[in-house]
Amino acid sequence: REHPSADTMGFRKKNKSPPVLSHEFVIQNHADMVSCLAMIILLGLMFEVTAKFAIMFITVQYNVTQVLDEKHDPVNLYQYGPKDVATVFFYLLIAVILHALIQEYILDKMNRRLHLSKTKHSKFNESGQLAAFYLFSFIWGCSILTAEDFATNPTFLWEGYPHTHMVFQVKFFYICQIAYWLHALPELYFQKVRKEDIPRQLYYICLYVVHITGAYVLNLHRLGLVLLVPHYLVELLFHASRLFYFSDENKQKGFTLWALLFVIARLLTLTLSVLTFGFGLPRTENQGFSLAEGNFNVLTIRMTCLAAICLTQAWMMWKFINFQLKKWREHSQNQASKKKTVSPKSKPHKREPTRGAANGVVKSEDKTSPRARKAKAS
């Protein structure tokens, strides 16, 4: 066989790996690097010297055993503390790994089949990741609420405040929620999110982190859980509808249901917040501020929390109204363009000019015979 010429070899693309620790190298291998870090923490459990530090990252801390009655077994409850930062960090690493797995084995394969544009490709990845998280969190939150019997006893939102003790599922739920939304910040860099999309995503990521962490630290985890579950259901419906829309633009019925549930969720959030901060907590027995007891039941904190929730709901409604107006304008423009494309009724055409006139030749109007014209000329 003949060897390929130098010219032929010059046109071949060489797959050069990026330099070590460069931006492209970190982006391409961030999941492997994070996996190695998580494995190092897990390996720490094998040695007695490092086990006590590794456990702080992996397991939920601040266990408290309560004995209700002599007839019943002791109940394991949990509080929060500074060591929770290490636990959040470890599950942040797990969230990065799961994010990469969903992206590589599910979303990338779907993107190859759909052949989306760059803009739709970015939104498709965002909706795919968030839809998976919202579905998991909604099911998990519902399972916790069914055990608490909130539907039959809404007053459990404020009765017995401060709620310094949590069952394992509630504390682990909040640890995972905070870890997930914190992991979304470095994912903006790892996923090469477009610059015009970064402010929008930063807004809702920071809002989630502030509200969920606030509910966790202020011992309002009951109210936070009740507000998160319907909100996650609405967001799940929106991102699922957007995924179906990208696969087939005619599938838009999900957005109508989402719009209805979105308004209901905002009203439910405002109602429960006003009921808790305006009527429930002011009437409880434990009034005052105490960091040692975890009691934050004072007017200033109550009004601050209520104002933060109301302002967030107002901002979300403002974005929702602008979104609906934009869709309405696009729909009206599409309808107008369709009407223009319809051909109008055929109108009677004007009589075409004679061939000579069309060519710029003016014919004489004299209809006399050639002989008469000669006699006249003579």
C-alpha positions as CSV (number, residue, x, y, z in Angstrom):
1,R,0.0,0.0,0.0
2,E,1.1,3.5,-0.7
3,H,1.7,5.7,2.3
4,P,-0.4,8.8,2.5
5,S,1.3,12.0,1.3
6,A,2.3,14.8,3.6
7,D,-0.5,17.0,2.2
8,T,-3.1,14.4,3.1
9,M,-1.7,14.0,6.6
10,G,-1.8,17.8,7.0
11,F,-5.6,17.9,6.7
12,R,-6.2,15.4,9.4
13,K,-7.4,16.7,12.8
14,K,-5.1,15.9,15.7
15,N,-7.0,15.2,18.9
16,K,-4.6,16.9,21.3
17,S,-5.5,16.7,25.0
18,P,-5.6,20.1,26.7
19,P,-2.7,21.1,29.0
20,V,-3.0,19.7,32.6
21,L,-4.9,22.0,35.0
22,S,-6.0,24.3,32.1
23,H,-9.6,25.5,31.9
24,E,-10.5,23.0,29.2
25,F,-8.8,20.2,31.1
26,V,-10.8,20.9,34.3
27,I,-14.0,21.2,32.5
28,Q,-13.6,17.9,30.6
29,N,-12.4,16.0,33.7
30,H,-14.1,17.7,36.6
31,A,-16.4,14.7,37.3
32,D,-13.3,12.3,37.6
33,M,-11.5,14.8,39.8
34,V,-14.5,15.2,42.1
35,S,-14.9,11.4,42.2
36,C,-11.3,11.0,43.3
37,L,-11.9,13.5,46.1
38,A,-15.0,11.7,47.3
39,M,-13.2,8.4,47.2
40,I,-10.4,9.8,49.4
41,I,-13.0,10.8,52.0
42,L,-14.6,7.3,51.8
43,L,-11.2,5.7,52.2
44,G,-10.7,7.6,55.4
45,L,-13.2,5.3,57.0
46,M,-10.8,2.4,56.7
47,F,-8.2,3.9,59.1
48,E,-8.8,4.5,62.8
49,V,-6.9,7.8,62.8
50,T,-8.9,9.4,60.0
51,A,-12.2,7.6,60.6
52,K,-13.5,10.2,63.0
53,F,-12.9,13.0,60.4
54,A,-14.3,11.0,57.5
55,I,-17.5,10.2,59.4
56,M,-18.1,13.9,59.9
57,F,-18.3,14.3,56.1
58,I,-20.4,11.3,55.3
59,T,-22.9,10.8,58.2
60,V,-25.5,13.2,59.6
61,Q,-24.2,14.8,62.8
62,Y,-25.6,16.0,66.1
63,N,-27.6,13.0,67.1
64,V,-29.9,13.3,70.2
65,T,-31.6,10.4,71.8
66,Q,-35.0,11.1,73.4
67,V,-37.0,8.7,75.6
68,L,-40.7,9.5,75.4
69,D,-42.1,6.7,77.6
70,E,-40.8,3.6,79.3
71,K,-43.0,1.5,77.1
72,H,-41.6,3.0,73.8
73,D,-38.1,2.6,72.4
74,P,-35.8,5.7,72.4
75,V,-36.2,8.0,69.4
76,N,-33.2,9.3,67.5
77,L,-33.5,13.0,66.6
78,Y,-31.0,15.5,65.2
79,Q,-30.0,19.1,65.6
80,Y,-28.0,21.3,63.4
81,G,-24.5,22.7,64.0
82,P,-21.2,23.8,62.4
83,K,-20.2,20.2,61.4
84,D,-23.1,20.2,58.9
85,V,-20.8,22.3,56.7
86,A,-18.6,19.2,56.1
87,T,-21.6,17.0,55.4
88,V,-23.0,19.5,52.9
89,F,-19.6,19.7,51.2
90,F,-19.4,15.9,50.7
91,Y,-22.9,15.7,49.3
92,L,-22.1,18.6,47.1
93,L,-19.4,16.4,45.5
94,I,-22.0,13.6,45.1
95,A,-24.3,16.1,43.4
96,V,-21.6,17.0,40.9
97,I,-21.0,13.4,40.1
98,L,-24.7,12.6,39.6
99,H,-25.0,15.8,37.5
100,A,-22.3,14.5,35.2
101,L,-23.8,11.0,34.9
102,I,-27.2,12.4,34.0
103,Q,-25.6,14.7,31.4
104,E,-23.5,12.1,29.8
105,Y,-25.7,9.0,29.7
106,I,-29.2,10.6,29.3
107,L,-29.2,14.2,28.1
108,D,-26.3,14.1,25.6
109,K,-27.8,11.0,23.9
110,M,-31.2,12.8,23.6
111,N,-29.5,15.9,22.2
112,R,-27.8,13.9,19.5
113,R,-31.2,12.6,18.3
114,L,-33.0,16.0,18.5
115,H,-30.3,18.1,16.7
116,L,-31.1,21.3,18.7
117,S,-29.6,24.7,18.2
118,K,-27.1,26.1,20.7
119,T,-29.8,28.1,22.6
120,K,-32.2,25.2,22.8
121,H,-29.4,22.8,23.6
122,S,-28.5,24.9,26.7
123,K,-32.1,25.2,27.9
124,F,-32.7,21.5,27.2
125,N,-29.8,20.5,29.5
126,E,-31.0,22.9,32.2
127,S,-34.5,21.6,32.1
128,G,-33.3,18.0,32.0
129,Q,-31.2,18.4,35.1
130,L,-33.8,20.3,37.1
131,A,-36.7,18.0,36.1
132,A,-34.8,15.0,37.5
133,F,-34.0,16.9,40.8
134,Y,-37.5,18.3,41.2
135,L,-39.1,14.9,40.7
136,F,-36.8,13.2,43.2
137,S,-37.3,16.0,45.8
138,F,-41.1,16.1,45.3
139,I,-41.5,12.4,46.0
140,W,-39.1,12.6,48.9
141,G,-40.9,15.6,50.4
142,C,-44.3,14.0,50.0
143,S,-43.2,10.9,51.8
144,I,-42.0,13.1,54.8
145,L,-45.2,15.1,54.9
146,T,-47.4,12.0,54.8
147,A,-45.6,10.8,57.9
148,E,-46.2,14.2,59.7
149,D,-50.0,14.2,58.9
150,F,-49.9,17.8,57.9
151,A,-53.2,17.6,55.9
152,T,-55.1,16.8,59.1
153,N,-53.2,19.2,61.4
154,P,-51.9,22.4,59.8
155,T,-51.1,23.9,63.2
156,F,-48.0,21.7,63.4
157,L,-46.3,24.5,61.4
158,W,-45.9,26.6,64.6
159,E,-47.0,24.4,67.5
160,G,-44.1,23.7,69.9
161,Y,-41.7,26.2,68.3
162,P,-38.7,26.3,68.3
163,H,-38.5,23.0,66.4
164,T,-34.9,22.3,67.3
165,H,-35.1,18.5,66.8
166,M,-35.6,16.8,63.5
167,V,-36.0,13.2,62.4
168,F,-33.3,11.8,60.2
169,Q,-35.3,12.2,57.0
170,V,-36.0,15.9,57.5
171,K,-32.4,16.7,58.3
172,F,-30.9,14.7,55.5
173,F,-33.5,16.3,53.1
174,Y,-32.2,19.8,54.0
175,I,-28.6,18.7,53.8
176,C,-29.2,17.4,50.3
177,Q,-31.2,20.4,49.2
178,I,-28.5,22.9,50.3
179,A,-25.8,20.7,48.8
180,Y,-27.6,20.5,45.4
181,W,-28.1,24.3,45.1
182,L,-24.6,25.0,46.1
183,H,-23.3,22.6,43.5
184,A,-25.2,24.5,40.9
185,L,-22.8,27.4,41.3
186,P,-19.6,25.6,40.0
187,E,-21.8,23.9,37.4
188,L,-22.2,27.2,35.7
189,Y,-18.5,27.0,34.9
190,F,-18.3,23.3,34.3
191,Q,-21.2,23.3,31.8
192,K,-20.0,26.4,29.9
193,V,-23.3,28.2,30.5
194,R,-23.7,31.2,28.1
195,K,-23.0,34.6,29.6
196,E,-26.5,35.9,28.9
197,D,-28.0,32.9,30.9
198,I,-25.7,33.2,33.9
199,P,-27.5,36.2,35.6
200,R,-30.9,34.5,35.3
201,Q,-29.6,31.2,36.8
202,L,-27.7,33.0,39.5
203,Y,-30.9,34.7,40.7
204,Y,-32.9,31.6,41.3
205,I,-29.9,29.6,42.7
206,C,-29.1,32.2,45.3
207,L,-32.8,32.5,46.2
208,Y,-33.0,28.8,46.8
209,V,-29.8,28.8,48.9
210,V,-30.9,31.7,51.0
211,H,-34.5,30.5,51.6
212,I,-33.7,26.9,52.3
213,T,-30.7,27.7,54.6
214,G,-32.8,30.3,56.4
215,A,-35.5,27.8,57.1
216,Y,-32.9,25.3,58.3
217,V,-31.0,27.7,60.6
218,L,-34.1,29.5,62.0
219,N,-35.7,26.1,62.9
220,L,-38.5,26.7,60.4
221,H,-37.9,23.4,58.6
222,R,-41.6,22.4,58.9
223,L,-42.8,25.5,57.0
224,G,-39.9,25.3,54.6
225,L,-40.8,21.7,53.7
226,V,-44.5,22.4,53.2
227,L,-43.7,25.3,50.9
228,L,-41.0,23.5,48.9
229,V,-43.2,20.5,47.9
230,P,-45.9,22.3,45.9
231,H,-43.3,24.7,44.5
232,Y,-41.2,21.7,43.3
233,L,-44.3,20.2,41.7
234,V,-45.0,23.4,39.7
235,E,-41.4,23.7,38.6
236,L,-41.3,20.0,37.6
237,L,-44.3,20.5,35.4
238,F,-42.7,23.5,33.7
239,H,-39.4,21.8,32.9
240,A,-41.1,18.6,31.8
241,S,-43.3,20.7,29.5
242,R,-40.3,22.4,28.1
243,L,-38.6,19.1,27.4
244,F,-41.6,17.9,25.5
245,Y,-41.8,21.2,23.6
246,F,-38.2,20.9,22.4
247,S,-38.9,17.4,21.1
248,D,-42.1,18.5,19.4
249,E,-43.1,22.2,19.2
250,N,-46.8,21.3,18.9
251,K,-46.8,19.9,22.5
252,Q,-47.7,23.0,24.5
253,K,-50.6,21.9,26.6
254,G,-48.4,21.4,29.6
255,F,-47.6,25.1,29.8
256,T,-51.3,25.9,30.3
257,L,-51.6,23.6,33.3
258,W,-48.3,25.0,34.6
259,A,-49.6,28.5,34.4
260,L,-52.7,27.6,36.5
261,L,-50.8,25.7,39.1
262,F,-48.1,28.5,39.3
263,V,-50.7,31.0,40.4
264,I,-52.2,28.6,42.9
265,A,-48.8,27.8,44.4
266,R,-48.0,31.5,44.9
267,L,-51.3,32.1,46.7
268,L,-50.8,29.0,48.8
269,T,-47.3,30.1,49.7
270,L,-48.5,33.6,50.8
271,T,-51.4,32.2,52.7
272,L,-49.3,29.7,54.8
273,S,-46.6,32.3,55.4
274,V,-49.0,35.0,56.6
275,L,-50.8,32.4,58.7
276,T,-47.5,31.2,60.3
277,F,-45.7,34.5,60.9
278,G,-48.7,36.7,61.4
279,F,-51.0,34.5,63.6
280,G,-49.3,31.3,64.6
281,L,-45.9,32.2,65.9
282,P,-47.0,35.4,67.8
283,R,-49.4,33.2,69.9
284,T,-47.0,30.5,70.9
285,E,-45.7,30.3,74.5
286,N,-42.0,30.6,73.7
287,Q,-41.4,34.3,72.7
288,G,-38.0,35.8,72.5
289,F,-34.5,35.5,71.0
290,S,-32.0,32.8,72.2
291,L,-29.2,31.3,70.1
292,A,-28.6,28.6,72.8
293,E,-32.2,27.4,72.6
294,G,-32.6,28.0,68.9
295,N,-35.5,30.4,69.5
296,F,-35.9,33.2,66.9
297,N,-39.5,34.1,67.7
298,V,-39.3,37.9,67.8
299,L,-41.2,40.5,65.7
300,T,-38.2,41.6,63.8
301,I,-37.2,38.2,62.5
302,R,-40.8,37.2,61.8
303,M,-41.4,40.3,59.7
304,T,-38.1,40.0,57.9
305,C,-38.9,36.4,56.9
306,L,-42.4,37.3,55.9
307,A,-41.2,40.3,53.8
308,A,-38.5,38.1,52.1
309,I,-41.1,35.5,51.1
310,C,-43.6,38.1,49.9
311,L,-41.0,39.9,47.9
312,T,-39.8,36.7,46.3
313,Q,-43.4,35.7,45.4
314,A,-44.0,39.2,43.9
315,W,-40.8,38.9,41.8
316,M,-41.8,35.5,40.6
317,M,-45.3,36.8,39.6
318,W,-43.7,39.7,37.8
319,K,-41.5,37.3,35.8
320,F,-44.5,35.1,35.2
321,I,-46.6,37.9,33.8
322,N,-43.8,39.1,31.5
323,F,-43.3,35.6,30.3
324,Q,-47.0,35.2,29.5
325,L,-47.2,38.6,27.7
326,K,-44.1,37.6,25.6
327,K,-45.8,34.4,24.6
328,W,-49.1,36.2,23.8
329,R,-47.2,38.7,21.5
330,E,-45.4,35.9,19.7
331,H,-48.7,34.1,19.2
332,S,-50.4,37.2,17.9
333,Q,-47.5,37.9,15.5
334,N,-47.7,34.3,14.2
335,Q,-51.4,34.6,13.6
336,A,-50.9,37.9,11.7
337,S,-48.2,36.4,9.6
338,K,-50.4,33.5,8.7
339,K,-53.2,35.8,7.6
340,K,-50.8,37.7,5.3
341,T,-49.6,34.4,3.6
342,V,-53.2,33.6,2.6
343,S,-53.7,34.8,-1.0
344,P,-56.4,37.5,-1.5
345,K,-59.4,37.1,-3.9
346,S,-58.3,37.5,-7.6
347,K,-59.1,41.0,-8.9
348,P,-59.9,41.7,-12.6
349,H,-56.7,42.5,-14.4
350,K,-56.3,45.7,-16.5
351,R,-56.4,45.3,-20.3
352,E,-52.8,44.7,-21.5
353,P,-51.5,47.3,-23.9
354,T,-50.9,46.4,-27.6
355,R,-47.6,44.8,-28.5
356,G,-46.5,47.9,-30.3
357,A,-47.3,50.2,-27.5
358,A,-45.5,47.9,-25.1
359,N,-42.4,48.2,-27.2
360,G,-42.6,52.0,-27.3
361,V,-44.0,52.2,-30.8
362,V,-47.0,54.5,-31.1
363,K,-49.4,53.4,-33.8
364,S,-51.2,56.0,-36.0
365,E,-54.9,56.4,-35.5
366,D,-55.4,57.1,-39.2
367,K,-57.4,54.3,-40.7
368,T,-57.4,55.5,-44.5
369,S,-56.0,53.2,-47.2
370,P,-52.4,53.5,-48.5
371,R,-53.6,54.8,-51.9
372,A,-55.6,57.6,-50.3
373,R,-52.5,58.6,-48.2
374,K,-50.3,58.8,-51.3
375,A,-52.8,61.0,-53.1
376,K,-53.0,63.2,-50.1
377,A,-49.3,63.5,-49.9
378,S,-49.0,64.5,-53.5
